[in-house]
Amino acid sequence: MSEQILKDLSLFSPEIALTVTLLAGIVADLIFRRSATVVSAVVMGGLVVTGALVLGQRDLNTSIFSNMIAVDPFAFFFKLVIILSAILVVVFSLSSGELNSPGRKLGEYYFLLVALTLGMMLMVGASNMLMMYLAIELSSITSYILSGYTREAPDSSEAALKYVIFGALSSGLMLYGISILYGLTGSLDLYTINRVLPQVLATGGTTGFALLIAGVLTLAGFGYKISAVPFHFWAPDVYEGAPITITAFLSVASKAAGFAMLIRFFKVTFIDTNAVSLPVGTWASMHGFEWTSLVAVLSVLTMTVGNLIAVWQNNLKRLLAYSSIAHAGYMLMGVVVMTNEGLAAVMVYFVVYLFMNLGAFYVVMLIANRTGSEDIEDYRGIGSRAPFLAVALAIFLVSLTGLPPTAGFIGKLYLFAALINHGWVWLAIVGALNSVISLYYYVRIFRNMFLRGGEQAAAPLTFGPLHTATVLVLLVPTIVLGLYFAPLANLAQASVRIFGTP
């Protein structure tokens, strides 16, 4: 027993490193209360060490702590996305005018950010429903605090309160679904649930309907984490009221963790691993219920509502919030397919989405630091006042639209190809039409930056070398991955293996 525990702890090393980083950040803040730079350096070092430990787990495919957490290639991929996002957000925080105002202490901010990262890391590997819920709660509670961190901002407290209310509702729905599943199967372990489901359904009666209700309620909990319609109402207000750094982190890392958990839950729990006559990836255990159709409807609603409401937004953070909702709809298209090809497409999309979305948020933050505004109308003449940032933002927005030769085009190409290859042509057409809609509200920003003049006396906006270097770190992959994407595609295809599935 002791040997097994030690072995499990060794495989749990990335999460342990994050926990140590959290404690080290608290100690550093107590010792160097006047210097947020020291705490940020401690946190950055801990995140880099955690990333290195994650890289050492690339070829593992096992579970630890009695199947509570899976350590497999699928979790490896999403952990890298989360860690890279966290490192970039720490860099963003050093340049944030909202956070670095005089008199503000940032120690709590940095170790709450580490706690949020730890919760997301646990989410992507959780293979027990109790572990899933605890991981969601860890990430959610820290998200509530961070979203209201700038208390002096007029909409910050409102954002945090709305986030708490919607989070509590979704947690209640998910817990009810988990309780029904436990009542039907007598287990919270996903692998055990998958094994006994055929026997439970064979008893007939109302078990099939109860299982359907449990699946829908659990899906509602996941839908909240990925801000899928109709569970998206918290996202626009939270994204607008939270510091831009947290908005950017939630838009990428929180979605990555939510999608990873959703995919693992459905693929491990409901796919029939014993079905010989059915192709791998068939949602056979539901005995006739079209889960793919339900997820397809969610996908269409999410991308359409997100894009249509974004058309009317003037605040750039709010616009990017609705854009983020729409992108969740695009990624749900890959979940509809639920084959290795579909999952690999989702993974490719997440990497390119990381660079282009964080890049857009970072440029918006830098411009807001200088102009004090996030309104689209105040972007008039930015093309002449800050040409480098304006061109960078334009490239990020073109990539978010999905136009060549940017990485966003490759991400959508993989998603659409997976859909067409598995007969979901109509869904691919809806996705393409939604991309056209998104081009409209992105073009509004282009028009103000390059075609409309600002105040004649407006001085040029200058930025430091750290700002320029960070923009380039995000901009170069956005362009390069649109031209040379084979290594990313190969990594995604090698990482679709989920422990306990064929």
C-alpha positions in Angstrom: 0.0 0.0 0.0 2.7 2.5 0.9 4.6 1.7 -2.3 1.5 2.4 -4.3 0.9 5.7 -2.5 4.5 6.8 -3.2 4.2 5.8 -6.8 0.9 7.7 -7.1 2.5 10.8 -5.5 5.4 10.7 -8.0 2.9 10.8 -10.8 1.1 13.6 -9.0 4.3 15.7 -9.1 3.0 18.6 -11.3 0.0 19.3 -9.0 2.3 19.0 -5.9 4.7 21.5 -7.5 1.7 23.9 -7.9 0.8 23.4 -4.3 4.3 24.2 -3.2 4.3 27.3 -5.5 1.1 28.4 -3.8 2.6 28.1 -0.3 5.8 29.7 -1.5 3.9 32.6 -2.9 2.1 33.2 0.4 5.4 33.1 2.3 7.1 35.5 -0.2 4.2 37.9 0.2 4.5 37.8 4.0 8.2 38.6 3.8 8.2 41.0 0.9 4.9 42.8 1.3 6.0 45.9 -0.5 7.2 44.0 -3.6 4.8 42.2 -5.9 7.8 41.5 -8.2 9.2 38.9 -5.8 5.9 37.1 -5.6 5.4 37.1 -9.3 8.9 35.7 -9.8 8.2 32.9 -7.3 4.9 32.1 -9.1 6.6 32.2 -12.5 9.3 29.9 -11.4 6.8 27.5 -9.9 4.8 27.5 -13.1 7.9 26.8 -15.3 8.9 23.9 -13.0 5.3 22.5 -13.2 5.4 22.7 -17.0 8.7 20.8 -17.0 7.2 18.1 -14.8 4.1 17.9 -17.1 6.4 17.4 -20.1 7.9 14.4 -18.3 4.5 12.7 -18.3 3.9 12.7 -22.0 4.0 9.0 -22.6 2.2 7.9 -19.4 -1.3 6.3 -19.7 -2.5 5.3 -16.2 -4.6 6.4 -13.3 -3.6 7.2 -9.7 -5.3 7.3 -6.3 -7.7 4.4 -7.0 -8.9 5.9 -10.4 -9.5 9.3 -9.0 -7.2 11.0 -11.5 -6.0 9.9 -14.9 -2.4 10.6 -16.0 -2.7 10.1 -19.8 -1.8 11.8 -23.1 -5.2 13.6 -23.1 -4.6 15.2 -19.7 -1.0 15.9 -20.7 -2.1 18.0 -23.7 -4.6 20.1 -21.8 -2.3 20.6 -18.8 0.3 22.1 -21.2 -2.4 24.5 -22.5 -3.3 25.6 -19.0 0.2 26.0 -17.8 1.2 28.0 -20.9 -1.9 30.2 -20.4 -1.0 30.8 -16.7 2.6 31.8 -17.6 1.4 34.3 -20.2 -1.2 35.7 -17.8 1.5 36.3 -15.1 3.5 38.2 -17.8 0.3 40.1 -18.7 -0.2 41.0 -15.0 3.2 42.7 -14.9 1.9 45.2 -17.5 -1.6 45.6 -16.3 -2.6 49.2 -15.4 -5.7 47.9 -13.5 -3.6 45.7 -11.2 -0.5 47.8 -10.7 -2.2 50.9 -9.4 -0.5 52.6 -6.4 -1.2 51.1 -3.1 -2.6 47.8 -4.4 -1.1 44.6 -2.9 -0.9 41.8 -5.4 0.3 38.9 -3.3 -3.2 37.5 -2.9 -3.8 37.9 -6.7 -0.8 35.8 -7.6 -1.4 32.8 -5.3 -5.1 32.8 -6.1 -4.0 32.6 -9.7 -1.9 29.5 -8.8 -4.9 28.0 -6.9 -7.1 28.5 -10.0 -4.5 26.8 -12.2 -4.3 23.9 -9.8 -8.0 23.5 -9.9 -8.0 23.4 -13.7 -5.1 20.9 -13.7 -7.2 18.6 -11.5 -10.2 19.0 -13.7 -8.5 17.7 -16.9 -7.4 14.5 -15.2 -10.4 13.9 -12.9 -12.0 10.5 -13.6 -14.2 10.2 -10.5 -17.3 12.4 -10.3 -16.5 13.4 -6.7 -13.0 14.5 -7.9 -14.6 16.4 -10.8 -16.9 18.3 -8.5 -14.1 19.2 -6.0 -11.8 20.4 -8.9 -14.6 22.5 -10.3 -15.3 24.1 -7.0 -11.6 24.9 -6.4 -11.3 26.6 -9.7 -14.7 28.3 -9.4 -14.3 29.8 -5.9 -10.9 31.3 -6.8 -12.4 32.6 -10.1 -15.1 34.3 -8.1 -12.6 36.2 -6.0 -10.3 37.1 -8.9 -13.1 38.4 -11.1 -13.9 40.9 -8.4 -10.3 41.7 -7.5 -10.4 45.3 -8.7 -13.0 46.3 -6.1 -12.8 50.1 -7.0 -14.1 49.4 -10.5 -17.8 50.1 -10.8 -18.7 46.8 -12.4 -16.3 44.5 -10.6 -18.4 43.6 -7.6 -21.4 43.1 -9.9 -19.4 40.7 -12.0 -18.2 38.7 -9.1 -21.8 38.5 -7.6 -23.3 37.3 -10.9 -20.5 34.8 -11.3 -21.2 33.4 -7.8 -25.0 33.1 -8.4 -24.7 31.3 -11.7 -21.9 29.2 -10.4 -24.0 28.0 -7.4 -26.9 27.2 -9.7 -24.7 25.1 -12.1 -23.0 23.3 -9.2 -26.5 22.4 -7.8 -27.6 21.0 -11.2 -24.4 19.0 -11.6 -24.6 17.6 -8.1 -28.2 16.5 -8.7 -27.1 14.7 -11.9 -24.2 13.1 -10.1 -26.5 11.9 -7.3 -28.8 10.3 -9.9 -25.9 8.5 -11.6 -24.7 7.3 -8.2 -28.2 6.0 -7.3 -28.4 4.1 -10.6 -24.9 2.6 -10.7 -23.7 2.6 -7.1 -20.4 4.2 -8.0 -18.8 7.6 -8.7 -15.9 6.1 -10.7 -16.4 6.7 -14.4 -14.9 3.3 -15.4 -17.2 1.4 -13.1 -20.2 3.4 -14.3 -19.4 2.5 -17.8 -19.1 -1.2 -16.9 -22.4 -1.4 -15.1 -24.5 0.8 -17.3 -25.5 -1.9 -19.7 -26.8 -4.0 -16.8 -28.7 -1.0 -15.3 -30.3 -0.2 -18.7 -31.2 -3.9 -19.2 -33.5 -3.7 -16.1 -35.9 -1.5 -18.2 -38.5 0.7 -16.5 -37.6 4.3 -15.9 -33.8 3.8 -15.7 -33.2 5.0 -19.2 -35.1 8.2 -18.5 -33.3 8.7 -15.2 -30.0 8.2 -16.9 -31.0 10.8 -19.5 -31.9 13.4 -16.8 -28.6 12.7 -15.0 -26.6 13.2 -18.2 -28.4 16.5 -19.1 -27.9 17.9 -15.6 -24.3 17.0 -15.6 -23.9 18.5 -19.1 -25.4 21.7 -17.6 -22.6 21.9 -15.1 -20.0 21.5 -17.9 -21.8 24.0 -20.1 -21.4 26.6 -17.4 -17.6 26.1 -17.3 -17.3 26.4 -21.1 -19.9 29.2 -21.3 -22.1 27.3 -23.7 -25.6 28.7 -24.5 -27.9 28.7 -22.5 -25.4 28.5 -19.6 -23.5 31.6 -20.8 -25.2 34.5 -19.0 -22.4 35.0 -16.5 -19.7 35.4 -19.1 -20.3 38.9 -20.7 -20.7 40.7 -17.3 -17.8 38.8 -15.7 -15.5 39.3 -18.6 -16.3 43.0 -18.7 -16.0 43.6 -14.9 -13.0 41.4 -14.2 -9.4 42.5 -14.7 -8.4 41.9 -18.4 -5.7 39.4 -17.2 -8.4 37.2 -15.5 -10.8 37.7 -18.4 -8.1 36.4 -20.8 -7.3 33.5 -18.5 -10.9 32.4 -18.1 -11.5 32.7 -21.8 -8.8 30.1 -22.6 -7.7 28.0 -19.6 -11.1 27.7 -18.0 -12.6 26.6 -21.4 -9.8 24.1 -21.9 -10.4 22.5 -18.4 -14.1 22.5 -19.0 -13.9 20.8 -22.4 -11.3 18.3 -21.2 -13.6 17.3 -18.4 -16.7 17.2 -20.6 -15.0 15.0 -23.2 -13.6 12.6 -20.6 -16.9 12.3 -18.9 -18.9 11.4 -22.0 -16.2 9.3 -23.7 -15.4 7.2 -20.6 -18.9 6.9 -19.2 -21.2 6.6 -22.2 -19.3 5.0 -25.0 -19.7 1.3 -25.3 -16.2 -0.2 -25.0 -17.5 -3.7 -25.7 -19.3 -2.9 -28.9 -17.5 -4.9 -31.6 -19.9 -4.3 -34.4 -19.9 -0.5 -33.9 -17.1 1.9 -34.9 -14.9 3.3 -32.2 -16.5 6.6 -31.1 -20.2 5.5 -31.4 -22.2 6.7 -28.5 -23.7 3.3 -28.0 -24.3 2.9 -24.3 -27.2 5.4 -24.4 -29.3 2.8 -26.2 -31.0 5.0 -28.8 -30.7 8.5 -27.3 -29.1 10.9 -29.8 -26.5 12.6 -27.6 -24.8 13.8 -30.7 -27.9 15.7 -31.8 -28.2 17.4 -28.3 -24.5 18.5 -28.4 -25.0 19.7 -32.1 -27.9 21.8 -31.0 -25.9 23.3 -28.2 -23.1 24.0 -30.6 -25.3 25.8 -33.1 -27.0 27.9 -30.3 -23.7 28.8 -28.7 -21.9 30.0 -31.9 -25.0 31.7 -33.3 -26.0 33.6 -30.1 -22.4 34.5 -29.3 -21.8 36.0 -32.8 -25.2 37.7 -33.2 -25.0 39.5 -29.8 -21.3 40.4 -30.4 -22.4 42.5 -33.4 -24.1 45.0 -31.1 -21.3 45.4 -28.6 -19.2 48.6 -28.3 -17.0 47.6 -25.4 -14.1 45.5 -26.6 -13.9 43.2 -23.5 -17.6 42.5 -23.8 -17.3 41.9 -27.6 -14.4 39.5 -27.0 -16.6 37.8 -24.3 -19.3 37.0 -26.8 -16.7 36.1 -29.4 -15.3 33.6 -26.8 -18.8 32.2 -26.4 -19.0 31.7 -30.1 -15.7 29.9 -30.2 -17.0 27.5 -27.5 -19.7 26.7 -30.1 -17.1 26.0 -32.8 -15.2 23.6 -30.4 -18.4 21.8 -29.5 -18.5 20.7 -33.2 -15.5 18.5 -32.6 -17.3 17.0 -29.5 -20.2 16.1 -31.7 -18.0 13.8 -33.8 -16.4 12.2 -30.7 -13.9 10.2 -32.7 -10.1 10.6 -32.5 -10.3 12.9 -35.5 -12.9 15.1 -33.9 -11.0 15.3 -30.6 -7.7 16.0 -32.3 -9.4 18.9 -34.1 -10.6 20.3 -30.8 -7.1 20.1 -29.4 -5.5 21.8 -32.4 -8.1 24.6 -32.2 -7.4 25.1 -28.5 -3.7 25.8 -29.1 -4.3 28.3 -31.9 -7.1 29.8 -29.9 -4.7 30.3 -27.0 -2.3 32.4 -29.0 -4.9 34.5 -31.0 -7.3 35.1 -28.1 -4.7 35.9 -25.5 -3.0 38.2 -28.1 -6.2 40.1 -28.7 -6.8 40.6 -25.0 -3.2 41.7 -24.4 -3.3 44.3 -27.1 -6.7 45.6 -25.8 -5.1 45.8 -22.3 -2.1 47.7 -23.5 -4.2 50.3 -25.4 -6.6 50.6 -22.4 -3.6 51.3 -20.1 -2.7 54.3 -22.3 -6.1 55.6 -23.4 -8.2 54.6 -20.3 -10.9 53.2 -22.6 -12.1 49.9 -24.0 -14.7 51.4 -26.3 -14.4 50.7 -30.0 -15.1 54.4 -30.9 -12.0 55.4 -29.0 -9.9 53.2 -31.3 -10.1 55.8 -34.0 -6.7 56.6 -35.3 -4.9 53.9 -33.3 -3.4 52.6 -36.6 -1.3 55.8 -36.8 -0.7 56.3 -33.1 0.4 52.7 -32.4 1.0 51.0 -35.8 2.6 47.8 -34.5 -0.1 47.1 -31.9 -2.8 47.9 -34.5 -1.4 45.5 -37.1 -0.9 42.8 -34.4 -4.5 43.2 -33.2 -5.8 43.0 -36.8 -3.9 39.7 -37.3 -5.3 38.3 -34.1 -8.8 39.2 -35.1 -8.3 37.8 -38.6 -7.2 34.6 -37.0 -10.2 34.6 -34.7 -12.4 34.9 -37.8 -10.7 31.9 -39.3 -9.1 33.4 -42.5 -5.9 32.2 -44.1 -3.0 32.3 -43.7 -3.4 32.5 -39.9 -3.6 29.7 -37.4 -7.3 30.3 -36.9 -7.9 29.1 -40.4 -6.1 25.8 -39.7 -8.1 25.3 -36.5 -11.4 25.7 -38.2 -10.2 23.6 -41.2 -9.6 20.6 -38.9 -13.0 21.0 -37.3 -14.9 21.3 -40.5 -13.0 18.4 -42.1 -13.9 16.2 -39.1 -17.5 17.1 -39.4 -17.7 16.5 -43.2 -15.9 13.2 -43.0 -18.5 11.9 -40.5 -21.6 13.2 -42.3 -22.2 16.4 -40.4 -22.2 18.7 -43.5 -25.1 20.9 -42.3 -23.2 21.7 -39.0 -20.1 22.6 -40.9 -22.2 25.0 -43.1 -23.6 26.6 -40.0 -20.1 27.0 -38.6 -18.9 28.6 -41.8 -21.9 31.0 -41.9 -21.2 32.0 -38.3 -17.6 32.8 -39.2 -18.9 35.2 -41.8 -21.0 36.9 -39.1 -18.0 37.2 -36.9 -16.1 39.0 -39.6 -18.6 41.9 -39.5 -17.9 42.9 -35.9 -14.2 42.4 -36.2 -14.2 44.7 -39.3 -15.7 47.4 -37.2 -12.5 47.5 -35.2 -10.3 47.5 -38.3 -12.4 50.4 -39.7 -11.9 52.5 -36.6 -8.2 51.7 -36.3 -7.1 52.3 -39.9 -9.9 54.2 -41.8 -11.1 56.7 -39.3 -8.9 59.4 -37.9 -8.7 60.3 -34.3 -7.9 63.6 -32.6 -5.4 65.6 -34.7 -3.4 66.5 -31.6 -3.3 62.9 -30.2 0.2 61.9 -29.4 1.7 58.5 -30.5 1.3 55.7 -28.0 4.6 54.2 -26.9 5.2 50.9 -25.3 8.2 49.2 -23.6 10.3 46.3 -24.9 8.6 43.8 -22.6 5.2 44.7 -24.2 6.6 44.4 -27.7 8.3 41.1 -26.9 5.1 39.6 -25.4 3.0 40.6 -28.4 5.6 39.0 -30.7 5.5 35.8 -28.6 1.8 35.6 -29.3 1.9 36.9 -32.8 4.6 34.7 -34.3 2.8 31.4 -33.5 -0.5 32.8 -34.8 1.2 33.3 -38.2 3.6 30.4 -38.2 1.0 27.8 -37.3 -1.1 29.0 -40.2 1.7 28.0 -42.5 3.4 25.1 -40.8 1.1 23.2 -38.6 2.2 19.5 -39.0 4.0 19.3 -35.6 0.9 20.6 -33.8 -1.4 18.2 -35.6 0.9 15.3 -34.9 1.0 16.2 -31.2 -2.8 16.5 -31.0 -3.3 13.1 -32.8 -0.8 11.5 -30.4 -2.7 13.0 -27.4 -6.2 11.8 -28.0 -5.7 8.6 -26.0 -7.9 8.7 -22.9 -7.2 6.1 -20.1 -9.8 3.4 -20.0 -11.1 4.0 -23.6 -10.4 2.0 -26.8 
